[in-house]
């Protein structure tokens, strides 16, 4: 999807323009407002908007709101926010519900042509009559109703005379078709439900497969780009365009879905995680939703680059989630200020440092981007280090603090562990160390070397902070079509919350500020839980990955 890079969709469009089959390019991103967008939708957004842009075309944002029982204006607003955050702006904003009158009229046209009929079979009977992949279906006993009877019944359906599920309007196509989608599919059902846009005007609603091609045609969409599971629906899409006598004939083109490891890509399953409180909302930083990734700290640039790198093909493979992490590291390494935070503090007293002494040490903000300048860090007699940077009885090749060992404090001095202080239960609660004032960072000291460098925060000036550390929410990637419940794979240890300290120059951080904490990874200031009293940091990713492009 890089500019000027080719793929099969662009090749089709290029040929359409060169041969005169089309004189413009209009695409659309058509989400159903029944949940929040996830990373799979991000792929569709990137493909639709960037393909149109490359051919100087237009892209509409259209909400396929044909099922009022599952839809909500909250989802509409969240989707708009996500599309804009990803860096795209639509040319037209539409709703399927804008076209309900037109869809009704086209259904009436089908009835008059003998191409649709009202059926009284129950949903179970319709399923039974439909047949199987190997056996043809059988005709509904209501298939041969006259056009006049069907027109009367359909109008009475619209007028609210019938209960939910008692009658449907079906297209009359071919009950013996090898494509089950063409076996007289339902195109309207009765649903006495209030719609978020049209209120109580309608009590019948079109089915997606009927509504979608009509919407595309009315908007003048030239290329209807969708995921590959709709490939078997394409003959029905084309049948609706033809039999409803639509002036425009959009072309449906399918591409492979984006699936990533350790994530579910089903709005139904994501909603279940929210409803059953496995997570604290659609924007929980463990969720693969666009809003969850945003809150976690992913950047729009990293998501767009990830999607482009996965490419456009017919196949729906599974991509390693480490690849997504790779792109956010690449994006942040030159942007994110470096800093130090101690997540699980252990106090160190530097016994030979002046009792009331404080000095300011110089540190680069980002060594990979010198233009970001320098910061100053206070240093005094008492500091905090990480609990796991000390071991009383270490194994070989352990180069951090242990009794008698010397390490470098990042940006500061060499310190040597002299004494270990424990509580009544034998837990280590404090270290007494000495420092060597000749070893100050940047002073050019070469008298001796140490193998370990550890980070720290000055205890007198430290600012309390909360850190949220994440593991994958789903332990196994799985085929979403299996009967096995995905809830069995929810990782109980997907969130660890710890209380630590940060450098004092970070006391005024704002929501969505991003930092690289020395040795810990990249972190984002959580917009939901941070307060002016205490910052909450979400770990976006650790510093290293085994993933190779």
C-alpha positions in Angstrom: 0.0 0.0 0.0 3.0 2.3 -0.2 2.4 5.2 -2.6 3.0 3.9 -6.1 3.6 0.3 -4.9 1.2 -2.0 -6.8 -1.3 -4.6 -5.7 -4.1 -6.5 -7.4 -6.7 -3.9 -6.5 -4.7 -1.0 -7.9 -4.1 -3.0 -11.1 -7.8 -3.5 -11.6 -8.5 0.2 -11.0 -5.7 1.3 -13.3 -7.1 -0.9 -16.1 -10.6 0.4 -15.5 -9.4 4.0 -15.9 -7.2 3.3 -18.9 -9.9 1.4 -20.8 -12.6 4.0 -20.0 -14.7 1.5 -18.0 -14.5 4.1 -15.2 -13.7 7.8 -15.3 -13.2 8.3 -11.6 -12.6 6.4 -8.4 -15.0 6.5 -5.4 -14.5 4.1 -2.5 -16.2 3.9 0.9 -15.5 2.6 4.4 -18.8 1.1 5.6 -18.7 0.0 9.3 -21.7 -1.3 11.1 -22.2 0.9 14.2 -22.5 -2.1 16.5 -19.1 -1.9 18.2 -15.8 -0.1 18.2 -13.3 -0.5 15.3 -10.4 -2.9 15.7 -7.0 -3.3 13.9 -8.7 -5.3 11.2 -10.9 -2.3 10.3 -7.8 -0.2 10.3 -6.6 -2.3 7.3 -9.9 -1.6 5.5 -9.6 2.1 6.3 -6.1 2.4 5.0 -6.9 0.4 1.8 -10.0 2.4 0.9 -8.7 5.9 1.7 -5.2 5.5 0.3 -6.3 3.7 -2.9 -8.8 6.4 -3.7 -6.2 9.1 -2.8 -3.7 7.6 -5.2 -6.1 7.9 -8.1 -7.3 11.4 -7.0 -10.6 9.9 -6.0 -13.0 10.2 -3.1 -13.9 8.0 -0.1 -17.1 8.1 1.9 -17.6 7.1 5.5 -21.0 5.2 5.6 -22.6 3.6 8.6 -24.4 0.4 7.6 -27.1 0.9 10.2 -29.6 -1.7 9.1 -30.0 -3.5 12.5 -31.3 -1.1 15.2 -31.2 -3.8 17.9 -27.4 -3.8 18.0 -26.6 -0.2 17.0 -25.8 2.9 19.1 -24.8 6.5 18.5 -21.9 5.9 20.9 -20.4 3.6 18.3 -21.0 6.1 15.5 -19.1 8.8 17.3 -16.3 6.4 18.3 -15.8 5.3 14.7 -15.6 8.8 13.4 -13.0 9.7 16.0 -11.0 6.6 15.2 -11.0 7.3 11.4 -9.8 10.9 12.0 -7.2 9.8 14.5 -5.7 7.3 12.0 -5.2 10.3 9.7 -8.1 10.2 7.2 -11.0 12.5 6.4 -14.0 11.4 4.4 -15.5 13.2 1.5 -19.1 12.3 2.3 -20.7 11.1 5.6 -23.7 8.8 5.0 -25.9 6.3 6.8 -27.7 3.3 5.3 -30.8 4.7 7.0 -30.6 7.8 4.7 -31.8 5.4 2.0 -34.5 3.4 3.7 -37.3 5.0 1.5 -35.3 4.2 -1.6 -34.6 0.6 -0.5 -38.3 0.1 0.2 -39.2 1.4 -3.3 -36.6 -1.0 -4.8 -38.1 -3.9 -2.9 -41.6 -3.0 -4.2 -40.0 -2.9 -7.7 -38.7 -6.5 -7.2 -42.2 -7.6 -6.0 -43.8 -6.1 -9.1 -41.3 -7.9 -11.3 -42.0 -11.2 -9.7 -38.5 -11.2 -8.1 -39.5 -11.1 -4.5 -42.2 -12.6 -2.2 -43.4 -12.4 1.3 -42.7 -15.7 3.2 -44.4 -17.0 6.3 -42.0 -19.8 7.2 -40.4 -19.5 10.6 -36.7 -18.8 10.8 -36.1 -22.5 11.7 -38.2 -23.7 8.7 -36.3 -21.3 6.4 -33.1 -22.8 7.5 -34.4 -26.3 7.0 -35.7 -25.5 3.5 -32.4 -23.9 2.5 -30.6 -27.2 2.0 -26.9 -27.8 2.6 -23.7 -27.3 0.7 -24.2 -30.7 -1.0 -28.0 -30.7 -1.3 -30.3 -28.2 -3.0 -32.9 -26.3 -1.1 -36.7 -26.7 -1.7 -39.2 -24.0 -2.5 -41.2 -22.2 0.1 -44.9 -22.9 -0.1 -45.4 -19.1 -0.3 -43.0 -18.7 -3.2 -45.8 -18.4 -5.8 -47.9 -15.8 -4.2 -49.2 -13.2 -6.7 -47.5 -9.8 -7.0 -50.7 -8.1 -5.7 -50.8 -10.3 -2.6 -47.1 -9.7 -2.0 -47.5 -6.0 -2.4 -50.4 -5.9 0.1 -48.5 -8.1 2.6 -45.3 -6.1 2.3 -47.1 -2.8 2.9 -48.9 -4.3 5.9 -45.5 -5.4 7.2 -44.3 -1.8 6.9 -47.5 -0.6 8.6 -46.7 -2.7 11.7 -49.5 -5.3 11.4 -47.2 -8.3 11.9 -45.1 -9.5 14.8 -41.3 -9.9 14.7 -40.3 -13.0 12.9 -43.7 -13.8 11.5 -43.0 -12.6 8.0 -40.0 -11.8 5.8 -39.5 -10.6 2.3 -37.3 -12.9 0.2 -35.7 -12.4 -3.1 -36.8 -15.0 -5.7 -33.6 -16.3 -7.2 -32.8 -20.1 -7.2 -33.3 -22.6 -4.4 -31.1 -25.1 -6.2 -28.1 -22.7 -6.7 -24.8 -24.2 -5.6 -24.2 -20.8 -3.9 -26.4 -20.8 -0.7 -26.5 -17.0 -0.7 -28.7 -17.2 -3.8 -31.3 -19.6 -2.4 -34.0 -16.9 -2.0 -32.2 -14.8 0.6 -34.2 -12.7 3.1 -34.0 -9.1 2.1 -36.4 -7.5 4.7 -37.5 -8.6 8.2 -40.0 -7.2 10.7 -38.3 -5.6 13.7 -40.3 -3.4 16.0 -37.3 -1.5 17.3 -36.4 2.2 17.6 -33.6 3.2 15.2 -30.9 5.6 16.3 -31.5 7.8 13.2 -35.0 7.1 12.0 -36.7 6.6 15.4 -39.9 4.7 15.1 -40.6 5.5 11.4 -39.9 1.9 10.4 -40.7 -1.5 11.8 -39.2 -3.3 8.8 -35.5 -3.2 8.1 -33.5 -4.3 5.1 -30.9 -7.1 5.4 -27.2 -6.1 4.9 -26.8 -8.1 1.6 -29.8 -6.2 0.1 -29.0 -2.8 1.5 -25.2 -2.7 0.8 -25.2 -2.8 -3.1 -28.0 -0.2 -3.2 -26.1 2.1 -0.9 -23.0 1.7 -3.0 -24.9 2.4 -6.2 -26.7 5.5 -4.9 -23.4 7.0 -3.7 -21.8 6.3 -7.1 -19.2 4.0 -5.5 -17.0 2.7 -8.3 -15.0 0.0 -6.4 -16.6 -1.6 -3.4 -13.6 -3.0 -1.5 -14.4 -5.6 1.2 -12.9 -8.6 3.0 -12.7 -12.0 1.4 -15.6 -13.5 3.4 -18.0 -11.5 1.1 -16.7 -13.2 -2.0 -19.5 -15.7 -2.0 -22.0 -12.8 -1.6 -20.8 -11.1 -4.8 -23.3 -12.9 -7.1 -26.1 -11.6 -4.8 -24.6 -8.1 -4.8 -24.6 -8.1 -8.6 -28.1 -9.6 -8.7 -29.5 -6.8 -6.5 -27.8 -4.1 -8.6 -29.3 -5.6 -11.8 -32.8 -6.5 -10.7 -33.3 -3.3 -8.7 -32.3 -1.5 -11.9 -29.6 0.7 -10.3 -28.2 3.3 -12.6 -24.7 2.8 -11.2 -23.0 -0.6 -11.1 -20.2 -0.6 -8.5 -17.6 -3.4 -8.7 -17.1 -5.5 -5.6 -13.5 -6.5 -5.0 -12.4 -8.7 -2.1 -9.1 -8.7 -0.2 -7.7 -10.8 2.7 -8.6 -10.0 6.3 -6.0 -9.0 8.8 -5.7 -11.3 11.7 -3.0 -11.1 14.4 -1.8 -13.5 17.0 -3.0 -13.2 20.6 -6.1 -11.2 19.6 -9.7 -11.8 18.7 -11.0 -10.0 15.6 -14.7 -10.4 16.1 -16.8 -7.5 17.4 -19.2 -10.0 19.0 -16.3 -11.5 21.0 -14.8 -8.1 21.8 -18.2 -7.0 23.1 -18.4 -10.1 25.2 -15.0 -9.2 26.8 -16.5 -5.7 27.6 -19.9 -6.9 28.8 -18.5 -9.6 31.0 -15.9 -7.1 32.4 -12.8 -9.0 31.4 -11.6 -5.5 30.4 -12.5 -2.0 31.5 -14.2 -1.0 28.2 -13.7 -1.0 24.5 -10.7 1.2 24.9 -8.9 -1.0 27.4 -5.2 -0.9 26.4 -5.2 -4.7 26.1 -7.9 -4.7 23.4 -7.0 -4.8 19.7 -9.5 -1.9 19.1 -8.2 1.3 17.5 -9.3 3.1 20.7 -7.5 0.5 22.9 -4.3 0.8 20.8 -4.5 4.6 21.0 -4.9 4.5 24.8 -2.1 2.0 25.1 0.1 4.5 23.3 0.3 3.3 19.7 0.7 6.0 17.1 -1.4 6.4 14.0 1.8 6.4 12.0 2.9 3.0 13.4 -0.5 1.4 12.7 -0.6 2.7 9.1 2.9 1.5 8.5 2.1 -1.9 9.9 -1.0 -2.3 7.7 0.9 -1.3 4.6 3.7 -3.7 5.4 1.2 -6.6 5.7 0.2 -6.0 2.1 -2.9 -6.5 0.1 -3.7 -10.0 -1.2 -6.6 -12.4 -1.4 -5.3 -14.6 1.4 -6.1 -14.1 5.0 -3.0 -15.1 7.0 -2.2 -14.5 10.6 0.4 -11.8 11.3 2.6 -12.0 14.4 1.6 -9.3 16.9 5.3 -8.7 17.4 5.3 -7.1 13.9 2.9 -4.4 15.1 5.1 -3.8 18.2 8.1 -3.4 15.8 6.5 -0.5 14.0 5.6 1.4 17.1 9.2 1.0 18.4 10.5 2.3 15.0 8.1 5.3 15.1 8.9 6.2 18.7 12.6 5.7 18.9 13.4 9.2 17.5 10.3 10.9 19.0 10.1 9.7 22.6 12.1 11.5 25.3 14.3 9.1 27.4 13.8 9.2 31.1 14.2 7.0 34.2 11.5 5.4 36.2 11.7 2.9 39.0 8.8 0.5 38.9 9.5 -1.6 42.0 11.6 0.6 44.3 14.4 -0.4 46.7 16.0 2.4 48.7 19.7 3.0 48.5 21.5 5.2 51.0 24.9 6.5 49.8 26.6 6.8 53.1 29.6 8.9 52.1 27.6 11.5 50.1 27.0 14.8 51.9 23.8 14.6 54.1 22.1 17.6 52.6 23.9 17.7 49.3 22.0 17.9 46.0 23.6 18.2 42.6 22.1 18.5 39.1 23.3 16.0 36.6 23.1 16.5 32.8 21.4 13.8 30.7 20.5 13.7 27.0 16.8 13.7 26.2 17.2 11.3 23.3 20.7 10.1 22.3 19.4 9.0 18.9 18.0 12.5 18.3 20.5 15.1 19.8 18.3 18.0 18.6 15.9 17.2 21.5 18.6 18.6 23.8 19.4 17.9 27.5 17.6 17.5 30.8 18.8 17.9 34.4 18.3 15.3 37.1 18.8 15.8 40.8 21.1 13.5 42.7 21.4 13.2 46.5 22.3 10.9 49.3 19.2 8.7 49.0 17.9 7.2 45.8 15.6 4.4 44.6 16.8 1.5 42.4 14.8 -1.5 41.0 14.4 -4.4 43.4 15.5 -6.8 40.8 18.7 -4.8 40.2 20.0 -6.3 43.5 20.7 -9.9 44.5 22.3 -11.0 47.7 23.6 -14.2 46.4 23.8 -13.8 42.6 24.6 -16.3 39.9 27.7 -16.0 37.7 27.6 -13.2 35.1 25.2 -11.1 37.2 26.6 -7.6 36.9 24.2 -5.5 38.9 24.2 -4.8 42.6 25.3 -7.4 45.1 27.4 -7.2 48.3 30.9 -5.9 47.5 30.1 -5.2 43.8 30.3 -1.9 42.0 28.0 -0.6 39.3 27.5 2.6 37.4 24.3 4.7 38.1 23.1 5.9 34.7 24.2 9.6 34.2 25.8 9.6 37.7 28.5 7.8 39.6 29.9 4.3 40.4 28.4 3.0 43.7 29.5 0.0 45.7 27.2 -2.1 47.8 28.6 -2.2 51.4 25.7 -3.3 53.6 22.2 -5.0 53.2 19.4 -3.9 55.6 16.6 -6.4 56.3 13.3 -6.3 58.1 12.2 -8.8 60.9 11.1 -11.3 58.2 14.4 -11.2 56.5 13.3 -9.1 53.5 15.8 -6.7 52.0 14.4 -3.2 52.6 17.5 -0.9 52.1 21.0 -1.0 50.7 23.9 1.1 52.1 26.4 2.0 49.4 29.4 4.3 48.9 30.1 6.3 45.8 33.3 7.4 44.1 33.2 11.1 43.2 35.9 10.6 40.6 33.6 8.5 38.5 31.0 11.1 37.5 29.5 10.5 34.1 31.0 12.7 31.4 34.1 13.5 33.4 36.3 11.2 31.3 37.1 8.9 34.2 39.0 5.8 32.9 40.6 4.5 36.1 38.6 1.2 36.1 35.5 -0.2 34.4 32.3 -1.8 35.7 30.1 -4.2 33.8 26.7 -3.1 35.0 24.7 0.1 34.5 21.5 0.6 36.4 18.8 3.3 36.5 17.6 5.2 39.6 15.5 8.0 40.8 16.5 10.5 43.5 14.4 9.8 46.6 14.2 13.4 47.8 12.7 14.7 44.6 11.0 11.6 43.2 7.4 11.9 41.9 5.1 8.9 42.7 3.6 7.2 39.6 1.6 4.1 38.6 2.8 1.8 35.9 0.6 -0.7 34.1 2.4 -3.6 32.5 0.6 -5.7 29.9 0.9 -9.2 28.5 -1.3 -10.5 25.7 -5.0 -10.6 26.6 -5.5 -13.8 24.6 -2.9 -16.6 25.2 -3.5 -18.5 21.9 -4.3 -17.3 18.5 -7.1 -19.6 17.3 -9.4 -20.2 14.4 -12.4 -18.1 15.1 -14.7 -20.6 13.5 -14.1 -23.3 16.1 -16.6 -24.1 18.8 -14.0 -23.7 21.5 -14.8 -20.7 23.7 -12.2 -18.0 23.3 -12.8 -17.0 27.0 -10.8 -20.2 27.9 -7.8 -18.4 26.5 -8.1 -15.1 28.3 -4.8 -14.5 30.1 -5.4 -13.9 33.8 -2.0 -12.2 34.1 -2.6 -9.7 31.2 -2.3 -6.7 33.5 0.1 -6.0 36.4 -0.2 -2.6 38.2 2.8 -1.4 40.2 3.6 1.8 42.1 6.9 3.5 41.6 8.7 6.8 41.0 9.7 9.0 38.1 12.1 11.9 37.6 10.8 15.2 39.0 11.0 16.9 35.6 8.0 14.6 34.6 5.6 15.9 37.2 3.5 17.8 34.7 3.1 15.1 32.0 -0.1 15.2 30.0 -2.4 12.5 28.6 -0.8 10.6 25.7 2.7 11.9 26.3 5.1 9.1 25.4 8.5 8.3 26.9 11.1 5.6 26.8 12.0 4.5 30.3 15.5 3.3 30.5 15.5 -0.5 30.3 11.8 -0.8 30.7 10.4 0.1 27.3 8.0 2.7 25.8 5.2 4.1 27.9 2.2 6.3 27.3 0.4 8.6 29.9 -3.0 7.0 30.3 -5.8 9.5 29.4 -8.4 7.7 31.6 -6.7 7.2 35.0 -4.0 9.8 35.2 -4.6 12.7 37.5 -2.7 15.9 38.3 -1.7 14.2 41.6 -0.5 11.0 40.0 0.5 10.0 36.5 -0.5 6.5 35.3 1.8 5.1 32.6 0.7 2.3 30.2 3.6 0.2 28.8 3.2 0.3 25.0 6.0 -2.2 24.3 9.2 -3.4 25.9 12.5 -2.3 24.4 13.5 -5.4 22.5 11.7 -7.8 20.2 12.7 -11.0 18.5 10.7 -10.0 15.5 12.6 -9.6 12.2 11.0 -8.0 9.1 
